[in-house]
Amino acid sequence: MAEYTHGGDILTAQACCGGPVLDFSTNLNPLGMPPEVVRAAAAADFVPYPDPLCRHLRQAIAAHDGVEEAEVLCGNGAADLIFRLAFALRPQTALVTAPTFSEYEAALACVGCQVERYALDRAPNFDLDQGFVEAITPGTELVFLCTPNNPTGRLIAPQLLVKVARRCEAVGARLVVDECFLPLSDGDERGLAPHLGEFPHLFLLRAFTKSYAVAGLRLGYGLSADAGLLETLGRFAQPWAVSVPAQAAGVAALTRCPRWPEQAMALVARQRPALAAGLGELGCIVVPSQANYLLFQTEKVTDLKGKLLQKGILIRSCANYHNLGPDWYRVCVRGGEENERLLAALKEVL
């Protein structure tokens, strides 16, 4: 069995520490799952097969995101769509940033794609720069970007994103922009959706996973004005890819509590500066975040994740991120008491 390298492996963490675990390794909405969404998922009829076209869900997404229903494709989480893109397009060359979400490269590796990594400079907080536009050449077939980036929490400037999109159109490269964390960031929730018609090669990745804390339901979607691409991706899906409770939960999220992520960001806006300051006081180097999580570095101890797990706290090691290393870690922003517990444990360890 392949090693699990993401956050949220609660069962393994509990087995290691021998008790309950406070999870800072996954970047979910700190308010948790909305009660309306819980009720909708629980009340779903599990007997019939799911709607393979996700009609009601796509209608709700289109109305919420300001796009056409025909521009929406639903999937079993955003990761499902990432792998569908790789298998459907089978690119020979692709460009990603380093660091960024590892599943882009993992999916591309499955089809033998040659991946070029554009190293983000640590000095300006790992922000994307103009050099990335110049790195997109006529031989580039697929480009992955993430805003805010995971694990840095840094947004890509909208003007720079448009430049990237124009460059991709000019050279014929497919641009995939992962906006899954955008609703839990300081950025404009509309993202690049208003530009879909302008950039036919653009594909946006979005998900309910983080915004509504429904990671276990697996619900993501993509937006594109390229009808041919969406049809192809549909053929690369397993039948009934989105379950009945997941579809019901998504509709409830967007129609009954559409401002849930916004409410969470009010909490994040209060707690993120305090958590970042507490990490800094402990001698950690903290990347200024624009999202609901923080990337930090500490050279004071080795295996900080393991030492905190002994105290019942799980954080995300960033050792497997390209252009980082074993002294980099990521934590989500939670409620005040939970953040204080993390800082108190860190103080003991550091």
N, C-alpha and C positions, 0 to 999 in steps of 0.2 A: 504494500500500500504506500502511495506517495506521501511524503511528509507534508503536513498542513502548515502553510506559511503565513496565513492571514490571522487577523485578530478574531476574538469571539469564540475560541475553542474552550468553552466553559467546562465541559466534562473532563477534558484532560487537565485543566487548571485545578478543578476540584479534587481530582485524584492525586495531583501533586501536593497540594497543600492540606488535604484531608479535611476540608470544610467548605463553607460558603465563600464565594469570591465576589468582590466588587470589581466590575468590569469597566476598565478605562481603555480597552483595546479596540473597541468598535465605536464609530462616530455616529451614533444614532441620535435622533431627537431626544434631548434631555427630559422632555415632558412625557416621553413614552408614547404608547399607542393610544389614539383618541378613543374614548368610550363608544362613540358612534361607529367607529370602524370595527371595534371588537364585537359590538352587537350585530353589525351587518354580516361579518364573516361567520359568526356563530349561527345566525339564522338562515344561512344559505342552504339551499336544497342540494344535498350531496348525491341524490339518486341519478338525475340525468347527466349526460356528458356535458362538459363546458361548451359554451358557444365558441366554435373554432375561430370565428372572426372577431370576437370580443366587441360586439356591436355597441352595447350600452357603455362599456368602458371607453371605447374609442370616441364616442360622442361626448362623454364627460371630459376626456382629455382635450379634445379639440376645442370645446367651449372654454375650458380653463386656460389653455395655453395660447389661444387666439390663432389657431391654425385650422386647416381643412381636415375633415375626418379622414379623407383619403390619404393624408400625409402622415398618419399615425400607424405604427406597427407595435403590437404588444408582445411581450416575451416573459419568460420565466426568470425574471431578474435581468439587470443590465448585462451581467456576465454571459447570459444565454445569447444576447444579441452580439456581443463582442466575438464570440466563437462562431456564430452564424456568419458574420461579416468575413471572418478569415476563411471559412470553408467555402462560402459562396463566391468571393472575389479571387481567392488564391493568388494574392499578389506575390511577385518575385522580390520586390524591394519595398521597404517601409521605413518611416522615420518616426521616432518617439523621443521624448525628453528623458533625461536622467537627473534626478529620480522622478518616477511616476508610478502609477498603478501597474503592478506586475502582470496582470491578466492580459494586457494588450500583447506583450511580447510572448506570453505563454500560448496564446491562441495562434499567433503568427508562426511560432515554432512548429505547431502541429501540421502546417502546410509547407514547411521548408522555406519560409520566407527569410531573406537576408535583411536583418534589422540594423539600421544605423541609429546610434544613440547620440542625441545632442545634449552635451553636458551643460547643465544649468550652473551658473556661477554662484558660489555661496556668498560672495561679498555683497551683492545686492539682493540678498534674501532668496536666492534661487529663482528670481523672476525671469520670465521669458523675455528675450530681447530681439532686436532686429536681425541678428545673425541667424535666427531660426528661419526667417523668411528666405534668406539667401541659401540656406541649406536644402531647400526644396528645389530639386533639379528636375529636368525633363525625364530623368530615369526613375523618379520617385513615383510609386504607384499608390501608396496609402500613407496617410499621416494621422497619427493619434495625438490629441491634446486633451488636457484635463483642466477645467477651471471651475472652482478653485482646485489647484493641483493637490493630489494625494501623494505624499504625506505633508507637503509644505504648508498647505492652507493658504496659498497665495493665488489671487485672481490674476487672470491675464487681461491686460488693458483692452477694452473693446475695440479701440482703433487698431491695435496690433492684430487682434483676431481677424478683423476685416481684411487687413493686409495679407494675412496668411491665407484666408479664403480666396482672395483674388489671385494670389500666386498659384494656389492649387488649381484653380480654374484654368489659368494660363498654361500650365504644364500638363493638365489632364489628370491630376492626382485626386484621389478620393480623400476628403477631409472628414475625420470623425472627431467630434468635440464632445467630451464627456462632461455633462452639466449636472450630474447626479447630486453633487453637494451644493449647487447654486442656491436652492431655496434656504439653505442653512448657512448662508454667507452674507457678507456686506454688499454683494453685487446685485445687479438688476435681475430680478427673477425671470424676466422675459428672455434673457440670454440672446442667442442668435436666431431664435424662432422668427422674428420679423424679417430675417434675411433669407429665408428658405427659397423663395422664388427667385432671388438674385443669384443664388449659388446652387445650381443643380447638383454639384458634386458634394454638397454638404450633408452630413448625417449627424444628428444630435442624439446623444444617449441621455436618457433620464430614468429616474426610478422613484418608487415610493419607499424603498428600503430605508433610507436614511431620514427623509423628511417626515415620515409618519411612523418610524420605528416598527416596521413590519418585515424585518429581515427574514423571519421564518416563513412568511407567506410567499416570498419570491415573486416580485412584481416589478417589471421594468418596461420601458417602451422607447421607441426611436421615432424621430421626426425627420422627414425628408420630402422634398418636392419631386424626387426621382421615382416615378411610379414603377418603372422597370426594376429598379433596385429593390423596392419594397416587395414586389411580386417574387423576385428571386429569393429574397430572405425568407419569405413565407414558405417557399418550397423546401428550404433547408431547416425548417422547424419540425420537431416531433409533433405528432397529432395531439390536439388538445393541450397545447403547451402551457396555457394559463388556467389554473383550476377555478372552479365555481366560487369558493370562498375568496380567492384572491381577486377575481373580477368584482365581486360584491364589495369587498373592502376598498378597492380602488374607486369605485363609483361613489361610495359613501364618503371617502376622504375628500374628493373634489367637490361634491355637492352639498355635504352637510358641515364640513369643517375645513374649508379651503384656506383659512388663515392660520392653521395649526403651526406650520413652519415659522410664520411670522411671529407668533406668540413665543415660540421657542427661542427665536433670535433675540427677543427682548431679555430673556434670561441669560443667554450667551453673552450679550453685550454687557451685562452687569458682572458676570462671573469670569469671563475670559481675561480681562486685565488683572484681576486679583490672582488668578491661577498663574498667569505668566510672571507677575511680579514675585510670587512665592517661589517659583522655580528659579528665577534670577537671583533671589536672595540666598538660595542654596548653592549658588555657584554654577548653575546650568546656563548654557548659551541657548536662548530661546529665539526661534524665528518668529517675527511678528506675523500673527495669523489674521486672516480675514474670513475664517470659517469657524466651525464649532469644534476644532481640534488644534493641538499645538505640537509642533516638532521641536525637539530640544536635544542638545548634546551635553554629555557629561563624561569626563575622563577620570572622575574620582574613584569609581569602582568598576569592576568588570561584572558582566551578567546582572545588570540592574533589574532586569525583568525577573530573573530567578529569585533574587533577594526580596523583591517586593511580593512575589507570589507566596513566599514563606509567611508573609504578613496578611495574606488573603486579598491581595490586590493584583489584578492582571493589567499590564500595559503592553503596548505593541513595540516589539523590537524592530528596528529598521535595518538590521544587519543585511537583509536580503535585497535591499533597494540599491540599485546601481548608483554610484556617485555619493553614497553615504558610507555607513560602516557600522561596526558593532557598538560604537559609543553613541549612536543616535537612537532616539526613541520618540514615540508618538503617544499622546494621551488625548482623550476626548474631554470636552468641557461638560461637567455635570452640575448638579445643584451645589449650593454653598457648603453644606455639611459634608457631602461626599468629597468635594474638592479639598476641604480641610483635612479630611482623613488621609487622602493621598499625600498631601504636603507633610503631614505629621509622620507618616511612614517613611517618606523620602528623607526627612530630617534625621531619623534614626539610622537609616542606611548610609547616607552620605556624610 
